Amino acid sequence: MPGSRYDLAPYLHFTKDEWSRYRDGEAMTLTADDVARLRTLNDPISFEEAEAVYLPLARLISLYVEATQGLHRASMRFLDTEDLKVPYIIGVAGSVAVGKSTTARILRALLQRWKTSPKVDLVTTDGFLYPNAELERRGIMDRKGFPESYDRGRLVAFLSDLKSGKAEVSVPVYSHLVYDIVPGEQVLIDRPDILIVEGLNILQPGELPKDGRPIVFASDYLDLSIYIDADEDDLRDWFMERFRKLRETAFTDPKSFFHRFAEMSLADAEAFGLWAWNEINLPNLRDNILPTRSRADLIIRKGKSHGIEEVDLRRV
């Protein structure tokens, strides 16, 4: 049995080939064109990899959702209360440039096409960042992406409202072009069956009050948590690769917050990219993101080529 050599470990360990067997004959509902459309700028995921890793994962999630919904209905009957529609919430965490968005998008597409045709929504925690003006006021603009740069109270309230069965819960809109929250814009999440929340620090518990009073964190609302893992050196290389591609594409737009990097010399741009990794993204990874890995229910491990090599599933 895969993982038998880790009998005392909290996770069952699978190679990609071992994990792929758990698709159990399920048909792949995405095409190669779908996968190419869903992957992010520098994530070279192939159709074969999506089929081998994410199709079995979608099957597992569908089983988890069915079991959780059954437990919810049993609780409602016991309490003799109204059976409100409550979403199953999946958190996807990991470093900058590791491929969280690709994972979230492919999972959403697969789950939307599952036999039960669930309603699946996807949000990113970027929408819960403080506006740049507020980050400047607090003196933490250079710590954007760190836990303190998010309106964690609003994120928790958003998840709480959804878990309470509330309809049309709003999410602020974040623009990567202008690198800021878009004033007055929002999207409405209306009672999905499944909600995928993707973000750097979605698994972070935060600080506990010393007086022992009850407190909740965003991670408390997750039914399943996924962490995308890779070595630091590979993450740095992928970040720089993405930075170079953005410099040739999105950054060329005069409206882009980072337009100046498209106009400066390649050497100066490279120097800034490495500074951003070493001074911002790497400390955030080491201090805040990586420590949450052990809290995840499932860990997807990537190798140097950005390909998925291993899957660890927490023992139930």
C-alpha positions in Angstrom: 0.0 0.0 0.0 1.4 3.5 -0.9 2.5 5.2 2.2 2.9 2.1 4.3 6.5 3.0 5.2 5.1 6.1 6.9 2.8 4.3 9.3 3.5 6.8 12.1 3.4 9.9 9.8 0.3 12.0 9.5 0.3 11.7 5.7 -0.1 8.9 3.2 2.6 9.4 0.5 2.0 8.8 -3.2 4.1 9.2 -6.3 2.3 10.8 -9.2 1.9 7.4 -10.9 0.5 5.8 -7.7 -1.9 8.7 -7.2 -3.1 8.6 -10.8 -4.6 5.1 -10.2 -7.3 6.6 -8.0 -9.1 8.2 -10.9 -10.8 4.7 -10.9 -11.9 4.9 -14.5 -13.4 8.4 -14.4 -13.5 10.0 -17.8 -11.5 13.2 -18.3 -13.9 16.0 -19.0 -11.3 18.6 -19.9 -9.6 18.9 -23.3 -5.9 19.8 -23.9 -7.2 23.2 -25.1 -9.1 23.6 -21.8 -5.9 22.9 -19.8 -3.9 25.3 -21.9 -6.5 28.0 -21.3 -6.6 27.5 -17.6 -2.9 27.4 -16.8 -1.2 30.5 -15.7 1.6 32.4 -17.5 4.6 30.3 -16.4 3.0 27.0 -15.3 3.7 24.4 -18.1 1.1 21.9 -16.8 0.3 19.3 -19.5 -3.0 17.7 -20.2 -1.5 14.4 -19.1 -0.5 15.8 -15.7 -4.0 17.4 -15.2 -5.5 14.0 -15.9 -3.1 12.1 -13.6 -3.2 14.4 -10.6 -6.3 16.7 -10.7 -8.8 14.2 -12.0 -8.3 11.8 -9.0 -8.3 14.8 -6.7 -11.6 16.0 -8.1 -13.0 12.5 -7.5 -11.8 12.5 -3.9 -13.3 16.0 -3.4 -16.6 14.9 -4.7 -16.7 12.0 -2.2 -15.8 14.5 0.6 -18.5 16.9 -0.5 -21.1 14.2 -0.5 -20.1 13.0 2.9 -20.0 16.5 4.4 -23.4 17.4 3.0 -24.8 14.2 4.5 -23.4 15.2 7.9 -24.8 18.7 7.6 -28.3 17.3 6.8 -28.1 15.0 9.8 -27.2 17.9 12.1 -30.1 20.0 10.7 -32.5 17.1 11.4 -31.1 16.7 14.9 -31.4 20.4 15.6 -34.8 20.6 13.8 -33.6 23.7 11.9 -33.9 24.8 8.3 -31.6 23.0 6.0 -29.8 25.9 4.4 -27.4 25.4 1.5 -23.9 25.6 2.9 -20.8 25.5 0.6 -18.0 23.1 0.9 -14.9 25.4 1.1 -11.5 24.4 -0.3 -8.4 26.5 0.4 -5.4 26.4 -1.9 -2.1 27.8 -0.5 1.5 28.1 -1.4 4.3 30.5 -2.4 4.3 33.1 -5.0 4.9 31.6 -8.5 4.2 28.0 -7.3 1.0 27.6 -9.4 -1.8 28.1 -7.0 -4.0 29.7 -9.6 -3.6 26.9 -12.1 -4.5 24.3 -9.4 -7.6 26.3 -8.4 -8.8 26.9 -12.0 -8.4 23.3 -13.1 -10.1 22.0 -10.0 -13.0 24.4 -10.5 -13.4 23.3 -14.1 -13.3 19.6 -13.3 -15.7 19.9 -10.4 -18.1 22.0 -12.4 -18.3 19.2 -14.9 -18.8 16.4 -12.3 -21.8 14.2 -12.6 -23.7 16.1 -10.0 -23.1 19.4 -11.8 -22.3 21.4 -8.7 -22.1 25.2 -8.7 -18.4 26.0 -8.1 -17.1 29.5 -7.5 -13.5 30.7 -7.1 -12.1 33.7 -5.3 -8.6 34.8 -4.4 -7.6 36.5 -1.2 -6.1 39.3 -3.3 -9.5 41.0 -3.0 -9.0 41.2 0.7 -5.8 43.1 0.6 -5.9 46.6 2.0 -5.9 49.3 -0.7 -2.5 50.7 -1.5 -3.4 54.0 0.2 -4.1 52.1 3.4 -0.9 50.1 3.1 1.0 53.3 2.6 -0.7 54.9 5.6 0.4 51.9 7.7 3.9 51.9 6.3 3.7 48.4 5.0 3.5 48.8 1.3 6.7 46.8 0.9 5.0 44.0 2.9 2.2 43.5 0.5 1.2 39.8 0.6 2.3 39.4 4.3 -0.5 38.5 6.7 -0.8 42.1 8.0 -1.5 43.5 4.5 -4.9 41.7 4.4 -8.2 42.8 5.9 -8.4 39.5 7.8 -11.6 40.6 9.6 -13.4 41.1 6.3 -12.1 37.8 4.9 -13.4 35.9 8.0 -16.7 37.7 7.8 -17.0 36.7 4.1 -16.4 33.1 4.9 -18.7 33.2 7.9 -21.5 34.7 5.8 -21.2 31.9 3.2 -21.1 29.2 5.9 -24.3 30.7 7.4 -26.1 30.2 4.1 -26.2 33.9 3.3 -27.0 34.8 -0.4 -25.0 37.2 -2.5 -21.9 37.8 -0.4 -19.6 40.5 -1.9 -15.9 40.2 -2.6 -13.8 43.3 -3.4 -12.1 43.3 -6.9 -8.3 43.4 -7.1 -6.6 44.5 -10.4 -3.2 43.0 -11.1 -2.8 45.6 -13.8 -3.0 48.6 -11.4 -1.8 46.5 -8.4 -4.6 47.7 -6.2 -8.2 47.2 -5.1 -10.6 48.7 -7.7 -12.8 51.3 -5.8 -16.5 50.5 -5.8 -16.2 47.2 -7.7 -17.2 43.9 -6.3 -18.3 40.4 -7.3 -21.2 38.5 -5.6 -20.9 34.9 -4.5 -24.4 33.4 -4.3 -24.6 30.2 -2.4 -22.3 27.9 -4.3 -22.1 24.2 -3.6 -18.3 24.4 -3.6 -16.1 27.5 -3.1 -12.4 27.4 -3.8 -10.3 30.1 -2.0 -6.8 30.6 -3.4 -4.2 32.7 -1.5 -0.7 32.9 0.0 -1.8 32.8 3.7 -5.2 31.1 3.6 -4.0 28.4 6.0 -2.5 30.7 8.6 -4.2 30.5 12.0 -2.9 33.9 13.3 -2.2 34.8 16.9 -4.3 33.4 19.7 -5.5 35.8 22.4 -3.8 35.2 25.8 -7.1 35.4 27.7 -8.5 32.3 26.0 -11.5 34.0 24.5 -13.0 32.3 21.4 -11.6 33.6 18.1 -11.9 32.3 14.6 -9.5 32.5 11.6 -10.1 32.1 7.9 -8.6 28.6 8.0 -11.4 27.5 10.5 -13.9 27.7 7.6 -12.0 25.4 5.3 -13.4 21.9 4.7 -10.3 20.9 2.7 -6.9 22.5 2.5 -4.3 22.1 -0.3 -0.7 23.3 -0.1 1.4 23.5 -3.3 5.0 22.8 -2.4 8.4 23.3 -4.1 12.0 24.0 -3.2 13.0 27.6 -2.6 15.5 27.7 -5.5 12.9 26.4 -7.9 10.4 29.0 -6.7 12.9 31.8 -7.2 13.6 30.6 -10.7 9.8 30.4 -11.5 9.3 33.8 -10.0 12.0 35.3 -12.2 10.7 33.5 -15.3 7.3 34.9 -14.7 8.7 38.4 -14.0 10.5 38.3 -17.4 7.4 37.2 -19.2 5.3 39.9 -17.6 7.9 42.5 -18.4 7.4 41.6 -22.1 3.6 41.5 -21.9 1.4 43.0 -19.1 4.0 45.5 -18.0 4.2 47.1 -21.4 0.7 48.5 -20.9 1.1 52.2 -19.8 -1.7 51.6 -17.2 0.3 48.9 -15.5 1.7 49.7 -12.0 4.9 48.0 -13.2 5.2 49.7 -16.6 8.5 51.3 -15.5 10.1 47.8 -15.5 9.3 47.3 -19.2 11.2 50.5 -20.0 14.3 50.0 -17.9 17.3 48.0 -19.0 17.1 44.2 -18.7 19.9 44.3 -16.1 18.1 46.8 -13.9 14.8 44.9 -14.2 16.6 41.6 -13.3 18.2 43.2 -10.3 14.8 44.5 -9.1 13.2 41.1 -9.6 15.8 39.4 -7.5 15.5 42.1 -4.8 11.7 41.5 -4.7 12.2 37.8 -4.3 15.0 38.0 -1.7 13.6 40.9 0.4 9.8 40.3 0.1 8.7 36.9 -1.2 11.3 34.7 0.4 10.9 36.1 3.9 7.1 35.8 3.5 7.5 32.2 2.4 9.8 31.3 5.3 8.1 33.2 8.0 4.4 32.9 7.1 3.6 30.5 4.2 5.8 27.5 4.6 5.0 27.1 8.3 1.3 26.4 7.3 2.2 23.4 5.1 1.8 20.9 7.9 -1.8 22.2 8.5 -2.8 21.1 5.0 -5.0 18.1 4.3 -3.3 17.5 1.0 0.2 18.5 -0.2 1.1 18.6 -3.9 4.9 18.5 -4.4 6.4 19.9 -7.6 9.9 19.3 -9.0 12.3 21.5 -10.8 10.5 21.3 -14.1 7.3 22.6 -12.4 5.8 19.2 -12.8 4.0 17.4 -10.0 6.0 14.6 -8.6 4.3 13.6 -5.3 1.0 13.9 -3.4 0.7 13.6 0.3 -2.8 13.0 1.8 -3.5 13.5 5.5 -4.8 10.3 7.2 -8.5 10.7 8.0 
